[in-house]
Amino acid sequence: MTLYYSLVFALLVFEMVVFMSLIIPMPYSIKRKLLTFISESPLVAKLQYWIKITFVFVLVLFIDSVNRVYRVQVELAAASNVNNGVGAAALGGSERMEVQARKFYSQRNMYLCGFTLFLSLILNRTYTMIVDVLRLEEENKRLKGDPSVSKGKSAGGLDNAGDMGEIGRLKNELAAKEKDLQAMRKQTEGLSNEYNRLGDQVSPADSTPKKDR
């Protein structure tokens, strides 16, 4: 295995360890501190940045491995046509072994890069779901009057991390609707003031003819 595929394998093992640490049963306080550290630590943020760049290279390796698998399949199909349908077994012993070895290594690299990319998506989604669950549990405890949950803690990194999901989108929509509501209130007040001003101007004109009569 070459150096870069060895690094991909190390990244896959690292993802497996992180995934197991996320799904393993833990006490609420320990898991909350762990996720708060992950969401607020600048060191973890830098590590996530470099890991994202690494995944770009893994994607390039995955595309290259798929291309190699395709070329080996085309080579085997061409050898099968040359030998009048006898198949790859009609190749020489050493040549056939060399082609089969290339096919095996190409498929291994394809599966290695593919599972690494797939597990990265699972990790991202699992982390977001766990953060949302913990934040909802905290809200539930606060509504029940649990004194161990303080409002200051709930405004920490868990809320910021939970905004990555559906709740964050709903919060943004609610803030936009509140801004629209405030603008409508200002327009209503302006129209009401203008209506009262026009009413004051029209009232003296209406009362003058009545005095003449």
C-alpha positions as CSV (number, residue, x, y, z in Angstrom):
1,M,0.0,0.0,0.0
2,T,1.4,3.4,-1.0
3,L,1.9,6.3,1.4
4,Y,-1.2,8.3,0.5
5,Y,-3.4,5.2,0.7
6,S,-1.9,4.4,4.1
7,L,-2.9,7.9,5.2
8,V,-6.4,7.4,3.9
9,F,-6.6,4.2,5.9
10,A,-5.3,6.1,9.0
11,L,-8.0,8.7,8.4
12,L,-10.6,5.9,8.1
13,V,-9.5,4.4,11.5
14,F,-9.7,7.9,13.0
15,E,-13.2,8.3,11.8
16,M,-14.2,5.0,13.2
17,V,-12.8,5.9,16.6
18,V,-14.6,9.3,16.6
19,F,-17.8,7.6,15.5
20,M,-17.6,5.0,18.4
21,S,-16.9,7.8,20.9
22,L,-20.0,9.6,19.7
23,I,-22.4,6.7,19.9
24,I,-21.0,5.0,23.1
25,P,-23.3,5.5,26.1
26,M,-22.1,8.3,28.4
27,P,-23.6,10.3,31.2
28,Y,-25.3,13.5,30.1
29,S,-22.8,15.8,31.8
30,I,-19.8,14.1,30.3
31,K,-21.2,14.0,26.8
32,R,-22.3,17.6,27.0
33,K,-18.8,18.8,28.1
34,L,-17.3,16.7,25.3
35,L,-19.5,18.2,22.6
36,T,-19.1,21.7,24.0
37,F,-15.4,21.3,23.8
38,I,-15.6,20.1,20.2
39,S,-17.8,23.0,19.1
40,E,-15.9,25.8,20.9
41,S,-12.2,24.7,20.8
42,P,-10.2,26.7,18.2
43,L,-7.8,23.7,17.9
44,V,-10.7,21.5,16.9
45,A,-11.8,24.1,14.4
46,K,-8.4,24.2,12.7
47,L,-8.3,20.4,12.7
48,Q,-11.7,20.3,11.0
49,Y,-10.5,22.8,8.4
50,W,-7.5,20.6,7.4
51,I,-9.6,17.5,7.5
52,K,-11.9,19.1,4.9
53,I,-9.0,19.8,2.7
54,T,-7.8,16.2,3.1
55,F,-11.2,14.9,2.1
56,V,-10.8,16.8,-1.2
57,F,-7.7,14.8,-1.9
58,V,-9.5,11.6,-0.8
59,L,-12.2,12.4,-3.4
60,V,-9.6,12.8,-6.1
61,L,-8.1,9.4,-5.1
62,F,-11.6,7.8,-5.2
63,I,-12.2,9.1,-8.7
64,D,-8.8,7.8,-9.8
65,S,-9.4,4.4,-8.3
66,V,-12.8,4.2,-10.0
67,N,-11.1,5.0,-13.3
68,R,-8.4,2.4,-12.7
69,V,-11.1,-0.3,-12.0
70,Y,-12.9,0.7,-15.2
71,R,-9.7,0.4,-17.3
72,V,-8.9,-3.0,-15.8
73,Q,-12.4,-4.2,-16.7
74,V,-12.0,-2.9,-20.2
75,E,-8.6,-4.7,-20.5
76,L,-10.1,-7.9,-19.4
77,A,-13.0,-7.5,-21.8
78,A,-10.6,-6.8,-24.7
79,A,-8.6,-9.9,-23.8
80,S,-11.8,-11.9,-23.8
81,N,-12.7,-10.7,-27.3
82,V,-9.2,-11.5,-28.7
83,N,-9.4,-15.0,-27.4
84,N,-12.7,-15.6,-29.1
85,G,-14.8,-15.7,-25.9
86,V,-12.4,-18.0,-24.0
87,G,-12.1,-15.3,-21.4
88,A,-9.3,-14.0,-19.2
89,A,-8.2,-17.6,-18.4
90,A,-6.7,-17.8,-21.9
91,L,-4.1,-15.2,-20.9
92,G,-0.6,-16.3,-19.9
93,G,-0.2,-17.3,-16.3
94,S,2.0,-14.4,-15.3
95,E,0.1,-11.9,-17.3
96,R,-3.3,-13.1,-16.0
97,M,-2.0,-12.8,-12.4
98,E,-0.7,-9.3,-13.1
99,V,-4.1,-8.2,-14.4
100,Q,-5.9,-9.8,-11.5
101,A,-3.6,-8.1,-9.0
102,R,-4.2,-4.7,-10.6
103,K,-7.9,-5.3,-10.4
104,F,-7.7,-6.3,-6.8
105,Y,-5.6,-3.3,-5.8
106,S,-7.8,-0.9,-7.7
107,Q,-11.0,-2.2,-6.1
108,R,-9.3,-2.1,-2.7
109,N,-8.4,1.5,-3.1
110,M,-11.8,2.4,-4.5
111,Y,-13.6,0.8,-1.5
112,L,-11.1,2.4,1.0
113,C,-11.6,5.9,-0.4
114,G,-15.4,5.4,-0.8
115,F,-15.9,4.2,2.8
116,T,-13.8,7.0,4.1
117,L,-15.9,9.6,2.3
118,F,-19.2,7.9,3.2
119,L,-18.2,7.7,6.9
120,S,-17.4,11.4,6.9
121,L,-21.0,12.2,5.9
122,I,-22.3,9.9,8.6
123,L,-20.1,11.5,11.2
124,N,-21.3,15.0,10.3
125,R,-25.0,14.0,10.5
126,T,-24.5,11.9,13.7
127,Y,-22.8,14.8,15.4
128,T,-25.6,17.3,14.5
129,M,-28.3,14.9,15.6
130,I,-26.6,14.2,19.0
131,V,-26.2,18.0,19.6
132,D,-29.9,18.6,18.8
133,V,-30.9,15.8,21.2
134,L,-28.8,17.1,24.0
135,R,-30.1,20.6,23.5
136,L,-33.7,19.4,23.5
137,E,-33.1,17.4,26.7
138,E,-31.7,20.5,28.3
139,E,-34.7,22.5,27.3
140,N,-36.9,19.8,28.7
141,K,-35.1,19.9,32.0
142,R,-35.3,23.7,32.2
143,L,-39.1,23.6,31.5
144,K,-39.5,21.0,34.3
145,G,-37.6,23.4,36.7
146,D,-34.4,21.4,37.1
147,P,-32.0,23.6,39.1
148,S,-28.9,21.9,37.6
149,V,-29.6,23.5,34.2
150,S,-28.7,27.2,34.0
151,K,-29.7,29.6,31.3
152,G,-26.1,30.7,30.9
153,K,-24.9,27.3,29.9
154,S,-27.6,26.8,27.3
155,A,-26.3,29.8,25.4
156,G,-23.0,28.1,24.8
157,G,-21.5,26.1,22.0
158,L,-24.3,23.5,21.9
159,D,-26.9,26.1,20.7
160,N,-24.5,27.3,18.0
161,A,-23.8,23.8,16.9
162,G,-27.5,22.9,16.8
163,D,-28.2,25.8,14.5
164,M,-26.6,23.7,11.7
165,G,-29.8,21.7,11.5
166,E,-33.4,22.4,11.0
167,I,-33.8,24.4,14.2
168,G,-31.2,26.9,13.1
169,R,-33.1,27.5,9.8
170,L,-36.4,28.0,11.8
171,K,-34.7,30.5,14.0
172,N,-33.5,32.5,11.0
173,E,-36.9,32.5,9.5
174,L,-38.5,33.6,12.8
175,A,-36.0,36.5,13.1
176,A,-36.8,37.6,9.5
177,K,-40.6,37.5,10.2
178,E,-40.1,39.6,13.4
179,K,-38.2,42.2,11.3
180,D,-41.1,42.2,8.8
181,L,-43.6,42.6,11.6
182,Q,-41.7,45.6,13.1
183,A,-41.6,47.2,9.7
184,M,-45.4,46.7,9.3
185,R,-46.0,48.2,12.7
186,K,-44.1,51.3,11.8
187,Q,-46.0,51.6,8.5
188,T,-49.3,51.2,10.4
189,E,-48.3,53.9,12.9
190,G,-47.4,56.3,10.1
191,L,-50.7,55.7,8.3
192,S,-52.6,56.2,11.5
193,N,-50.9,59.5,12.2
194,E,-51.5,60.6,8.7
195,Y,-55.2,59.6,8.9
196,N,-55.6,61.6,12.2
197,R,-53.9,64.6,10.7
198,L,-56.2,64.6,7.6
199,G,-59.2,64.1,9.9
200,D,-58.2,67.2,11.9
201,Q,-58.0,69.2,8.7
202,V,-61.3,68.1,7.3
203,S,-63.3,68.5,10.5
204,P,-63.3,72.4,10.6
205,A,-64.3,72.5,6.9
206,D,-67.3,70.3,7.6
207,S,-68.4,72.4,10.6
208,T,-68.5,75.8,8.8
209,P,-71.5,75.2,6.6
210,K,-73.6,74.1,9.6
211,K,-73.0,77.5,11.3
212,D,-74.1,79.4,8.2
213,R,-77.4,77.5,8.0
